[in-house]
Amino acid sequence: MAPMAVETLGLARPLKPESSRTKPIMYRTTSPSPVAVKTDNIYVTFEDGSVVIDAVGGAGVSILGFGNQTVIQAVKDEMDRCGYVYAGLYSNAASEKLAAYLIDHSEGDFAGVNFVGGGSECIESCLKLAKQYWWERGNTIKRRFIGRKMSYHGNTIAALSLGWHPVRRVPFASFVNEDMFSWVSPAFYGHGARPGESEEDYATRLADELDAEITRLGPETVAAFVIEPMVATSIGAALPPKTYFTKIKAVCDEHDVLLIFDEIMCGMWRTGRMFTYWRIGEGVKPDLVATGGG
Ligand SMILES: Cc1ncc(COP(=O)(O)O)c(C=O)c1O
């Protein structure tokens, strides 16, 4: 196949010519991934005998580590006690216990938990819950979602659409429904603030931008604004400027727009508390939180 150009979001990328795949798995890149054969403590051993140290204990979204006997025993015990039952018909004791634990430890912030299979699905569920929330209240036109530039919220279609990260979206840009998703600036003081601008003034400017975007779209059509309280993958542990949370929450409240926090990457004690917004969120409470791993 001749190389083709894909042009979207201002990026042009040649498609690689057909690769000479010799393995059955379609890897995430065109070259085969090294095959891990053993994990022990902090070490991962590969087929060719090479060993690397995994300094984070797993993928960003699931930090289980390796060979943790407490985790292994808990999984074995649960498989012995109660195997998989179809979630469409049944609940199970472990899910009930975990949900109760999460609610009991949410300091009154949450009333319900919905379990799904991964981070992208979790974001999709939040978008659907937000949409359904408005629907149940008789508002069927609130359908739009505002995300932030430079964000990443996962790989499934709606999660990819909500995120902005061009490199990850380029081949799939035709899926993105521009009527449903739009983006405001990231809260990234180091890159986004003007010379001499204080954190507070920068936060005001970002909140004004959100306000203008909601107004442009029509507040009656905007279902939710979605942010990562601390941006993890895409811009690297970036904290919002002081007063940001308070100001964007005021804008959301003014326009009846839900606020959703994506803590898939930064939540579950990764920053010292169960939720990162408890540490940095200025007391602002979101309507929905996507969280996982940890
Ligand atoms: C902030 C954020 N949200 C959602 C996801 C998607 O999670 P998953 O890869 O489990 O689908 C990621 C993955 O890196 C993420 O960083």
The ligand as a Tripos MOL2 file, in Angstrom:
@<TRIPOS>MOLECULE
LIG
   16    16     1     0     0
SMALL
NO_CHARGES

@<TRIPOS>ATOM
      1 C1         -6.8670   10.6270   32.8400 C.3       1 LIG1
      2 C2         -7.2030    9.3340   32.1930 C.ar      1 LIG1
      3 N1         -8.4900    9.0040   32.0340 N.ar      1 LIG1
      4 C3         -8.8400    7.8340   31.4520 C.ar      1 LIG1
      5 C4         -7.8770    6.9360   31.0000 C.ar      1 LIG1
      6 C5         -8.3070    5.6550   30.3310 C.3       1 LIG1
      7 O1         -8.0490    4.5550   31.1240 O.3       1 LIG1
      8 P1         -7.9130    3.0800   30.4770 P.3       1 LIG1
      9 O2         -6.5980    3.0590   29.7710 O.co2     1 LIG1
     10 O3         -7.9890    2.1510   31.6500 O.co2     1 LIG1
     11 O4         -9.0720    2.8960   29.5440 O.co2     1 LIG1
     12 C6         -6.5330    7.2420   31.1570 C.ar      1 LIG1
     13 C7         -5.4900    6.3040   30.6840 C.2       1 LIG1
     14 O5         -4.3210    6.5860   30.6790 O.2       1 LIG1
     15 C8         -6.1720    8.4750   31.7540 C.ar      1 LIG1
     16 O6         -4.9060    8.8360   31.9020 O.3       1 LIG1
@<TRIPOS>BOND
     1     1     2 1
     2     2     3 ar
     3     2    15 ar
     4     3     4 ar
     5     4     5 ar
     6     5     6 1
     7     5    12 ar
     8     6     7 1
     9     7     8 1
    10     8     9 2
    11     8    10 1
    12     8    11 1
    13    12    13 1
    14    12    15 ar
    15    13    14 2
    16    15    16 1
@<TRIPOS>SUBSTRUCTURE
     1 LIG1         1 GROUP 0 **** ****
